[in-house]
Amino acid sequence: MRKNKENLRAFYASVEIWSAVYKLALPEFRDAMDLAYLTGQRPADLLFMRAVDVVDGFLQVDQGKTAKKLRIRLSHGENLNQLGVLIEHLLEQRRRWNVRNPYLIITERGMKVTAAMLRLRFDDARRQAVKETLECQDTTLAESVRQFQFRDIRPKAASEIDDLGGASRLLGHTDKQIYTVCL
């Protein structure tokens, strides 16, 4: 059986594009963007990350598409890394809001963020960002923001890691032949 050949998407979400959307996003969507960026995981996988997946200084990830199991370190020595700080924030938020569901990405009402909710929040933030950039008469940035998709966060995460082996492991790839955008 032959696999479908996918065309590689050659889009890089620069700091300007990221910031334009991020600053206009709802808090739970910013949490999802941060978690996607710091873990390099697919949207479906990050929506199923739970508080119990944080074990002994690692975030354990079960990738749905590949069935790979990853452990992502939350600290460097005694200091939390960026992901560790984010996870602490998400866990504290759960405690503060007295959340009963197990998921890390939640709304201010304590509801699990679903794929549809994530999509709507992304579309809203992106639409507002396009509008704001057009008001500033930056048509080039507006067009780039319009092209930005949530799935672009995964290759952004990989391309901003200096070590190809580390990027490959983070994404759950079996070899180091991964696609990165070169600027």
N, C-alpha and C positions, 0 to 999 in steps of 0.2 A: 504494500500500500504506500502511495506517495503522499508526502506531507504537503500541505498548502504552503506555498512560498510567500512569506510576508515581506512587504517592502519596508525597509528600515526608515524610521521617521528621523529626519535630520533637523531637529529643533532643539535649541538650547534655551532654557529659561534663565535669562541673565538676572542679575540683581535688580535691575530696573523693572523688569517684567514681574518678577517674584514680589517685589515690594509694592508695586501698583495693586496687585490682587490681594496680597496679605493684609495690607492696612485697612482694606474695606470689608474684610471677611468677618463673619461671626466668630466668637471665641472658639466654639467647638470645631469650626473649619480650620482655624489657625492651628489648633492642636493637631488636627489630622494632617495638615501640610507639614508641620514640624516632625511628626512621627514618621510620615512617609519619607521625608528627606533624611532624617537621622538613621532610619533603619534600611532604607533602600528597598522597601517591600511594596508589593502591588496593593492597590486600593482595597481589594477584597480581603487580603490577608491582614491589613492593619485594622479593618473594621471588626475583625474577630479576635483581636488581641485582648486578653483579659488580665485582670489584676493577679490572678493565680499563675500567670505565665512569667511573673517576676520571681525568680528563684535564685538564691545564693549569689546575688550580684550580677545576674544575667537576665536578659529578656529572651525567653524561649519562643521561637517562632516555628509554626508548622505551615509551610507554604502549601497552599491549596493546589496550584497549577502543577507543581513538580513533585509534591509530597515530600520535599526535603525538610529536614529538621535543622534549625540553626539555633545557636546560642550567641547572643550579641552582648558583649561586655558593657556594663553600666558604669565602670570606673577605671581609672588608671591609678593603681596603687590604692591609696586611701581617699583620693579625690574623685568625686563624680565627674564623668565626662558630660558632654552636652545631652546625650540621650539619657543618662542617669538623672540629670537635673530635670529634664522633661518628665520622665517617669515619676519622679518624686512629686512634681507639680500635679500630675494627673491623679496620683494616689491620694494626695492631700485634698484635692478637689472632691474626690469621691467621699472621703471622710467628712469633709465640711458640709457637703450636701446630703449626707446620710444615704448614699446610693446603695440600692440592693442588687441591681443587676451586675453581672461580672465584668462588663466591658470597660476598656480604658477610654475610648472616645465616646463621650456622652454630652448631651445638651445640658443647659443650666437647670433643667427640670429633672435631670437624672435619667433621661431616656437614652437608650442606645442609638447612636447615629447609624442609620441604614444606608445602603448604597444609593437609594433614591434621594435621601436627605442630603447626602454628600454631594451628589450631582447638582441638586437645586442650589445648595449653598455656594458651590463653585461657580455655577452659571450666574448667580446673582452678583457675586463679588467681581467676577470677570466683566460682566456687563457694566457695573458701576465704575470699574477701573477704566474701561474703554471710554465711557462718557466723560470721566474726569480728565483723562489724557487729551481727549478731543477738545475739551474746554480750554486746556492749556495750549492748544494748537500743535500738539505733538502727534501728528498723524502716523509717523513711523512707529513710535512706541504703541500707539493705539492699535495698529494692525498687528504688531507682535503680540500684544496682550490678547487680542481676539483669537490668535492662533494657538495660544497656550492651552494645554489640556492637562488634567490632573496626572495622567500617566507620564507626562514629561518630567515629573519629579524624580522618578526612579533613575533614569539615565543621568539626570543632573547630579543626584547623590553619588553615583558611580564615577562620573567624570571629574568630580571635585575631590576624589581621593587620590593621593599621589602614588600609592602602591597598587599596581594592577592586580596583584594577588589578593590584597585586602579587599579591593572592590569586587573581585570575582567571588570571594567567599561571602561577602555581605549580601550579594544578590542571589547566592545559592547556586552559582554556575559550577559546572564540573571541570571546566578548563578555563584558561586565562584568555580565551578568544571571545571577548565581549565587545560590544559596540560602545564606543565613547565618542562624544562630540569633541572635536578639537577646535579651539578658537584661535 
